[in-house]
Amino acid sequence: MTHHRNTFSRRQFIVRSALISGALAVNSTLPAWARSGAANSNVGITDASGTEFNLHVDRATSVIDGQMSRSILVNGHLPAPLLRWREGDEVTLNVTNHLAVDTSIHWHGILLPFQMDGVPGVTFPGIKPGETFTYQFPLLQAGTYWYHSHSGLQEQLGHYGPIVIEPQATEPAPFDREYVMLLSDWTFEDPHDVFAQLKKVSHTYNRQHRTVADFVDDAKDKGLAAAWSERVMWGAMRMDPTDLADVTGTTYTYLINGHGPLDNWTGLFKPGERIRLRFINASAMSIFNVRIPGLPMTVVQADGLNVKPVDTDEFQIGVAETFDVIVKPEASSAYTVMAESNDRSGFARATLTPSIGLQAPVPALRPRPTLSMKDMAMDHGEMNHGSMTPNKMGHHSMGHGSMDHSSMDHSSMDHSKSEGRVDHSSMNHGMPAATDVQAHNHHMGPGVVGLAMNPSNRLGERPLGLEHEPHRVLVYTDLRSLEPNPDTRPPGRELELHLTSNMERYMWSFDGLKFSEVDGPILFYKDERLRLTLVNDTMMPHPIHLHGMFFDVVTGEHNHKPRKHTIVVKPGEKMSVDITADAVGDWAFHCHLLYHMHAGMMRVVSVVDDEMPA
């Protein structure tokens, strides 16, 4: 197990630094862009640029925070090479699989033909051992993106890397120097063992449970009856208010550019320079809160698309999201880039400094937050989780039977049938409001424990644990696209989809059905404008990702809605995105928490060139 300390002694730092230096001298797997110090001090440092690339996927040994580990690397590097492209070009990528199992690469956030999207069983068969698959597509966009395997749990083993696409036009947010800041989580356990542990005991990695002393404190603050009632409700949900993350610092080492906290990735600057930091969350399971004490940030891009500049001191970045920020350090001082896991079980850190060896203090981890009644938004009083008898909404059980989440078979779906029951006629084109009683016209059964009876729109709320910080914290409603939204039509129909789970049995799904159980894809009709409303019936935040298309986050009645490919849906939240279905083909739609997707929290969206039924 890897445990994180909040501070490091000088002796620990010197000894560990010597060990790391020796290990890296023997086996350096870091690509040029990810190395510390002078080797990465100029704008444009890259491992691969141009229009044609040869990428080799293989097993190798890497060094993580001074420890050796078996990984899946691209071109022998962890993280994978930075691919620098240019908007308007056409790129060709020859990917050769040297593994003993199938592999793939998904180009996250890139608009391309669905056959090039890289999801085995949905858009192509996958890349067999010893074979080469050629991806080829035009670049229709600019910005910060990333790529990763969509095969099994390979992403957790290091199969991921960054992409920077330079714009044809003048950069609207000029800068003097840039760094990619690739956040990730690393476990020295086999990812399949991690998943098996979660299936056996879902709270295996949660070492921060509440105690009797916490109950006594709650009783003092809220009264004995209220504290006891709250404990009973949490027990009915088979959830714990400290379950903020499934996989934590108990097993994870948190990385920036492949460097653990002791490795301390370092980027150089000259005082007065404008530095662009391209933050990418390439984690399997970790949501980070990012701040640079003493150095304000200006957010200029979200998920690769330009936004009107927003000044902030901290932001939360969900798995698969990207945020570009500009910082301008004026003093000849070092600054710590602090990326704290949202459950406060560990952190990644890096240093921005005018000279090698100059460091800033590393902040101590802040106290662990806990989920509240608002995160619950649920009514369990009349739910029988064994047989799910009719409840007060008139819903009945539709039992699953036993469920096996050990593998994902994307090819077993029948794409000829559509889920039509989620089409709603009544529309609210502003921000969705809380309903008196949320309808749940979806599958019930052992995979559904907990229903959000009174969900609310939380896009304007600070993330959990950051509500009372004295400094500025970014929220989704702060974001406005720099250019007007390309499609300002009101949506013609609405689909509602529920994020569902049985946390105790580690069952994750949409509308109560895991991926292998659904009859067919969700149908979009070419060029239609529709609203997708997501209701989070679970007690955890979920970064939800739609392949092939951007969506407009419904933050109000205006034409500068933030356009994203991934959105974090808070516990007990009901929020909406508007989509223009302009990309014909089959597209993956899933939670980007890797083990949730692996357990079945995934669907396929098919954009069909057919007339919409009346």
TILUMBA-208486 format. One record per residue (C-alpha): x, y, z; residue in three letters. Coordinates in pm, whole numbers, padded with zeros to 5 digits, always signed. Layout:
N
XYZALA ...
//
This chain:
614
+00000+00000+00000MET +00112+00357-00067THR +00049+00614+00206HIS +00093+00988+00161HIS +00251+01222+00412ARG +00162+01588+00422ASN +00523+01698+00471THR +00864+01562+00383PHE +01179+01594+00596SER +01498+01716+00431ARG +01661+01377+00493ARG +01367+01190+00336GLN +01378+01419+00036PHE +01752+01377-00022ILE +01750+00999+00023VAL +01442+00944-00194ARG +01572+01186-00460SER +01897+00989-00483ALA +01708+00661-00520LEU +01482+00807-00786ILE +01772+00956-00979SER +01946+00621-00982GLY +01637+00434-01093ALA +01563+00681-01371LEU +01921+00661-01494ALA +01870+00287-01540VAL +01519+00296-01679ASN +01385+00633-01789SER +01036+00601-01930THR +00947+00971-01912LEU +00891+01139-02249PRO +01063+01472-02311ALA +00751+01681-02247TRP +00700+01527-01901ALA +01055+01571-01766ARG +01133+01822-01496SER +01346+02129-01527GLY +01544+02266-01817ALA +01456+01982-02057ALA +01096+02102-02052ASN +01143+02476-02016SER +01051+02608-02359ASN +00727+02658-02548VAL +00661+02379-02795GLY +00853+02096-02633ILE +00698+01787-02786THR +00768+01424-02853ASP +00580+01396-03179ALA +00453+01661-03417SER +00349+01657-03779GLY +00080+01462-03961THR +00194+01099-03946GLU +00275+00906-03629PHE +00382+00553-03539ASN +00267+00446-03194LEU +00370+00115-03034HIS +00180-00027-02737VAL +00375-00268-02518ASP +00439-00387-02163ARG +00739-00237-01985ALA +00873-00143-01643THR +00840+00215-01523SER +00944+00406-01210VAL +00666+00574-01010ILE +00769+00785-00711ASP +01083+00576-00673GLY +00915+00235-00707GLN +00934-00003-01002MET +00608-00111-01160SER +00484-00302-01465ARG +00297-00077-01705SER +00143-00054-02050ILE +00338+00212-02236LEU +00313+00386-02571VAL +00652+00412-02746ASN +00813+00309-02417GLY +00688+00617-02230HIS +00472+00685-01924LEU +00281+00905-01977PRO +00258+00849-02352ALA +00412+01091-02604PRO +00262+01437-02638LEU +00105+01458-02984LEU +00113+01810-03125ARG -00117+01863-03421TRP -00241+02161-03618ARG -00602+02251-03687GLU -00695+02190-04051GLY -00442+01912-04108ASP -00527+01547-04161GLU -00339+01311-03931VAL -00246+00947-03979THR -00165+00735-03673LEU -00034+00380-03714ASN -00090+00197-03384VAL +00089-00137-03344THR -00011-00374-03064ASN +00280-00561-02901HIS +00066-00687-02612LEU -00064-01041-02569ALA -00422-00904-02559VAL -00628-00664-02771ASP -00577-00292-02732THR -00716+00035-02868SER -00676+00411-02859ILE -00965+00652-02815HIS -00899+01016-02911TRP -01084+01184-02627HIS -01285+01490-02732GLY -01172+01479-03096ILE -01442+01522-03361LEU -01389+01249-03619LEU -01566+00973-03817PRO -01708+00719-03573PHE -01500+00439-03730GLN -01190+00621-03600MET -01317+00672-03245ASP -01141+00364-03106GLY -01402+00189-02889VAL -01385-00190-02935PRO -01718-00350-03017GLY -01882-00015-03083VAL -01680+00157-03355THR -01420-00107-03452PHE -01311-00458-03348PRO -01005-00346-03152GLY -00639-00403-03237ILE -00536-00768-03214LYS -00193-00874-03081PRO +00074-00822-03347GLY -00153-00612-03568GLU -00138-00247-03674THR -00448-00031-03706PHE -00432+00300-03893THR -00638+00589-03765TYR -00686+00873-04014GLN -00902+01182-03972PHE -00908+01559-04036PRO -00857+01801-03747LEU -01167+02018-03716LEU -01073+02188-03390GLN -00794+02325-03175ALA -00720+02299-02803GLY -00608+02060-02529THR -00719+01695-02544TYR -00585+01350-02460TRP -00586+00987-02573TYR -00618+00658-02390HIS -00700+00291-02424SER -01066+00192-02430HIS -00983-00177-02375SER -01048-00333-02036GLY -00854-00160-01756LEU -00543-00072-01962GLN -00590+00298-01897GLU -00512+00239-01527GLN -00181+00079-01629LEU -00043+00390-01801GLY -00198+00375-02148HIS -00274+00749-02182TYR -00114+01066-02318GLY -00183+01434-02405PRO -00277+01606-02730ILE -00229+01974-02815VAL -00388+02103-03137ILE -00259+02442-03241GLU -00519+02680-03386PRO -00508+02812-03742GLN -00616+03155-03621ALA -00441+03374-03366THR -00450+03232-03016GLU -00713+03437-02824PRO -00525+03385-02497ALA -00158+03464-02578PRO +00119+03321-02362PHE +00499+03314-02342ASP +00549+02960-02213ARG +00332+02651-02179GLU +00325+02326-01985TYR +00101+02026-02005VAL -00010+01928-01653MET -00132+01569-01688LEU -00298+01448-01367LEU -00337+01076-01305SER -00363+00810-01037ASP -00139+00506-01003TRP -00178+00181-00812THR +00090-00083-00765PHE -00190-00339-00745GLU -00324-00516-01051ASP -00631-00314-01162PRO -00834-00634-01193HIS -00753-00710-00829ASP -00871-00359-00737VAL -01199-00419-00918PHE -01241-00760-00754ALA -01187-00603-00411GLN -01452-00340-00484LEU -01698-00612-00584LYS -01632-00801-00261LYS -01624-00501-00025VAL -01709-00172-00194SER -01549+00038+00083HIS -01218-00154+00076THR -01016+00162+00009TYR -01210+00398+00234ASN -01002+00439+00550ARG -01190+00751+00659GLN -01517+00610+00796HIS -01706+00801+01063ARG -01665+00684+01422THR -01868+00689+01743VAL -01693+01016+01827ALA -01827+01165+01503ASP -02180+01058+01603PHE -02138+01227+01942VAL -02027+01547+01765ASP -02326+01526+01529ASP -02562+01481+01824ALA -02417+01792+01989LYS -02459+01996+01670ASP -02797+01864+01549LYS -02956+01698+01849GLY -02970+01328+01927LEU -03291+01256+01733ALA -03171+01430+01416ALA -02828+01268+01431ALA -02981+00923+01482TRP -03235+00973+01203SER -02958+01074+00964GLU -02754+00764+01053ARG -03060+00543+00991VAL -03114+00700+00648MET -02752+00645+00548TRP -02783+00286+00666GLY -03096+00236+00455ALA -02902+00348+00149MET -02615+00116+00235ARG -02391+00417+00191MET -02151+00610+00410ASP -02124+00992+00401PRO -01746+00949+00376THR -01774+00748+00051ASP -01646+01031-00166LEU -01423+00812-00384ALA -01421+00437-00450ASP -01044+00411-00488VAL -00834+00639-00270THR -00486+00727-00150GLY -00492+00398+00039THR -00368+00240-00284THR -00320+00536-00518TYR -00013+00750-00574THR -00126+01070-00742TYR +00085+01193-01034LEU +00155+01506-01237ILE +00328+01425-01566ASN +00419+01081-01432GLY +00580+01227-01117HIS +00459+01142-00767GLY +00463+01392-00479PRO +00821+01298-00390LEU +00934+01317-00754ASP +00805+01677-00767ASN +00776+01765-01136TRP +00926+02111-01188THR +00863+02371-01456GLY +01081+02680-01503LEU +00969+03036-01574PHE +01100+03391-01590LYS +00918+03642-01369PRO +00656+03835-01565GLY +00595+03562-01821GLU +00245+03450-01907ARG +00243+03073-01858ILE -00027+02852-02003ARG -00091+02541-01794LEU -00288+02276-01983ARG -00449+02065-01710PHE -00575+01721-01819ILE -00729+01476-01575ASN -00619+01139-01716ALA -00703+00954-01393SER -00891+00630-01378ALA -01098+00727-01073MET -00975+01051-00912SER -01133+01395-00907ILE -00889+01671-00811PHE -00916+02016-00654ASN -00640+02229-00807VAL -00488+02546-00666ARG -00155+02731-00675ILE -00123+02913-00342PRO -00023+03275-00397GLY -00078+03263-00773LEU -00419+03350-00924PRO -00531+03160-01234MET -00731+03272-01536THR -00932+02993-01700VAL -00927+03039-02078VAL -01033+02698-02209GLN -01252+02409-02095ALA -01249+02069-02267ASP -01045+02213-02552GLY -01283+02500-02638LEU -01219+02866-02559ASN -01418+03034-02284VAL -01440+03395-02178LYS -01152+03442-01931PRO -01250+03369-01571VAL -01026+03456-01278ASP -01018+03200-00998THR -00801+03062-00720ASP -00914+02698-00732GLU -01105+02465-00959PHE -01222+02107-00949GLN -01135+01889-01248ILE -01329+01568-01303GLY -01188+01259-01470VAL -01142+01328-01845ALA -01202+01703-01820GLU -00941+01957-01932THR -00892+02317-01819PHE -00636+02559-01959ASP -00530+02842-01730VAL -00295+03138-01762ILE -00077+03238-01467VAL +00165+03529-01446LYS +00416+03500-01161PRO +00578+03839-01106GLU +00814+03750-00822ALA +01128+03536-00835SER +00956+03285-00609SER +00859+02922-00635ALA +00495+02813-00636TYR +00341+02475-00552THR +00080+02338-00790VAL -00145+02147-00550MET -00387+01886-00686ALA -00573+01743-00388GLU -00798+01439-00433SER -01160+01530-00362ASN -01173+01288-00067ASP -00852+01442+00075ARG -00678+01104+00097SER -00375+01222-00100GLY -00241+01472-00352PHE -00027+01531-00654ALA +00205+01828-00653ARG +00442+02008-00884ALA +00657+02319-00865THR +00676+02629-01084LEU +01006+02802-01013THR +01256+03050-01162PRO +01546+02819-01070SER +01604+02450-01013ILE +01614+02359-00644GLY +01394+02648-00531LEU +01069+02509-00387GLN +00758+02640-00211ALA +00587+02486+00093PRO +00351+02198+00024VAL +00013+02271+00189PRO -00119+02015+00436ALA -00419+01813+00328LEU -00740+01986+00429ARG -00996+01807+00650PRO -01204+01540+00477ARG -01555+01665+00392PRO -01865+01449+00430THR -02177+01415+00220LEU -02485+01599+00344SER -02862+01559+00327MET -02859+01773+00013LYS -02634+01519-00157ASP -02889+01256-00062MET -03200+01410-00226ALA -03358+01073-00159MET -03659+00913+00009ASP -03607+00559+00136HIS -03898+00532+00374GLY -04105+00294+00162GLU -03834+00108-00026MET -03779-00263+00024ASN -03438-00334-00125HIS -03491-00706-00125GLY -03796-00735-00344SER -03865-00369-00434MET -04239-00386-00378THR -04449-00105-00526PRO -04357+00225-00368ASN -04559+00541-00336LYS -04483+00634-00699MET -04636+00308-00822GLY -04312+00157-00951HIS -04246-00216-00936HIS -03946-00437-00928SER -03796-00578-01245MET -03533-00808-01097GLY -03187-00844-01249HIS -03088-01177-01103GLY -02719-01220-01047SER -02484-00981-01225MET -02132-01044-01351ASP -01922-00731-01404HIS -01592-00900-01470SER -01575-00791-01832SER -01739-00558-02082MET -01863-00702-02410ASP -01934-00405-02636HIS -02013-00625-02934SER -02308-00807-02776SER -02555-00522-02821MET -02844-00520-03066ASP -02826-00172-03221HIS -03147-00215-03415SER -03376-00134-03123LYS -03421+00196-02947SER -03511+00295-02595GLU -03812+00509-02665GLY -03958+00548-02317ARG -03737+00843-02224VAL -03891+01088-02470ASP -04062+01376-02288HIS -04288+01631-02444SER -04281+01909-02187SER -03972+02126-02206MET -03811+02390-01986ASN -03550+02575-02188HIS -03389+02755-01895GLY -03194+02596-01614MET -03377+02285-01493PRO -03534+02334-01155ALA -03597+02090-00875ALA -03921+01898-00902THR -04159+01834-00614ASP -04131+01460-00666VAL -03893+01321-00928GLN -04043+01053-01152ALA -03847+00728-01186HIS -03993+00549-01486ASN -03696+00323-01522HIS -03585-00030-01439HIS -03584-00123-01071MET -03413-00416-00908GLY -03109-00508-00699PRO -02893-00268-00902GLY -03097+00032-00786VAL -03058+00133-00421VAL -03167+00491-00361GLY -03380+00726-00567LEU -03332+01102-00588ALA -03682+01215-00494MET -03603+01588-00490ASN -03298+01647-00712PRO -03188+02002-00786SER -02971+02183-01034ASN -02627+02227-00873ARG -02422+02369-01162LEU -02375+02696-00974GLY -02269+02530-00649GLU -01912+02489-00535ARG -01794+02127-00521PRO -01810+01937-00192LEU -01540+02046+00049GLY -01485+02383-00120LEU -01808+02552-00010GLU -01646+02759+00264HIS -01305+02837+00117GLU -01233+03212+00150PRO -01087+03231-00202HIS -01251+03213-00545ARG -01364+02868-00663VAL -01470+02797-01020LEU -01822+02663-01082VAL -01979+02558-01412TYR -02202+02866-01429THR -01886+03082-01436ASP -01803+02938-01778LEU -01922+03106-02098ARG -01809+03007-02442SER -01594+03270-02608LEU -01788+03249-02933GLU -02168+03226-02955PRO -02300+02871-02953ASN -02309+02742-03313PRO -02665+02609-03277ASP -02909+02826-03086THR -03227+02636-03177ARG -03438+02531-02880PRO -03439+02156-02832PRO -03721+01969-03000GLY -03736+01685-02748ARG -03595+01579-02415GLU -03443+01251-02299LEU -03408+01180-01928GLU -03146+00936-01806LEU -03083+00829-01447HIS -02744+00748-01296LEU -02814+00445-01076THR -02624+00214-00845SER -02611-00035-00564ASN -02293+00086-00400MET -02274-00198-00147GLU -02260-00455-00430ARG -02061-00223-00658TYR -02326-00218-00929MET -02328+00090-01156TRP -02570+00158-01439SER -02791+00396-01633PHE -03165+00362-01566ASP -03099+00054-01355GLY -02949-00152-01638LEU -02583-00232-01687LYS -02440-00210-02039PHE -02476-00577-02131SER -02844-00578-02029GLU -02979-00305-02257VAL -03170-00402-02571ASP -03028-00138-02801GLY -02881+00209-02833PRO -03026+00546-02746ILE -03136+00694-03078LEU -03054+01048-03190PHE -03175+01169-03528TYR -02931+01347-03758LYS -02918+01724-03707ASP -03192+01726-03444GLU -03154+01950-03142ARG -03236+01765-02822LEU -03199+01805-02450ARG -03044+01530-02238LEU -03137+01559-01871THR -02928+01361-01623LEU -03059+01269-01278VAL -02799+01142-01032ASN -02971+00889-00807ASP -02637+00795-00652THR -02433+00949-00373MET -02121+01001-00580MET -02020+01255-00848PRO -01996+01108-01198HIS -01798+01257-01490PRO -02026+01177-01784ILE -01869+01171-02131HIS -02033+01169-02474LEU -01814+01060-02765HIS -01826+01227-03106GLY -02010+01548-03015MET -01984+01842-02781PHE -02286+01943-02576PHE -02400+02281-02449ASP -02434+02283-02069VAL -02767+02446-01982VAL -02656+02717-01744THR -02931+02966-01835GLY -03109+03140-02120GLU -02815+03270-02322HIS -02615+03179-02633ASN -02274+03144-02469HIS -02336+02820-02283LYS -02011+02634-02206PRO -01955+02356-02460ARG -01802+02041-02317LYS -01747+01672-02385HIS -01746+01571-02015THR -01952+01701-01724ILE -01937+01611-01353VAL -02290+01543-01223VAL -02303+01600-00847LYS -02486+01368-00604PRO -02860+01437-00599GLY -02831+01664-00902GLU -03064+01708-01198LYS -02900+01896-01483MET -02930+01922-01859SER -02718+01955-02171VAL -02835+02045-02521ASP -02697+01842-02812ILE -02694+01889-03188THR -02684+01537-03333ALA -02459+01618-03628ASP -02234+01309-03625ALA -02391+00999-03782VAL -02270+00674-03629GLY -02244+00480-03303ASP -02091+00663-03008TRP -02003+00554-02657ALA -02171+00739-02370PHE -02046+00654-02023HIS -01926+00749-01679CYS -01552+00815-01707HIS -01477+00662-01369LEU -01304+00358-01515LEU -01433+00098-01270TYR -01789+00235-01298HIS -01776+00198-01675MET -01624-00147-01638HIS -01913-00241-01407ALA -02168-00138-01671GLY -02231+00239-01647MET -02225+00283-02022MET -02460+00308-02319ARG -02430+00354-02694VAL -02580+00658-02867VAL -02662+00596-03234SER -02707+00903-03453VAL -02917+00779-03743VAL -02985+00947-04076ASP -03356+00869-04053ASP -03663+01082-04014GLU -03771+01122-03656MET -04096+00941-03575PRO -04393+01169-03529ALA 
//
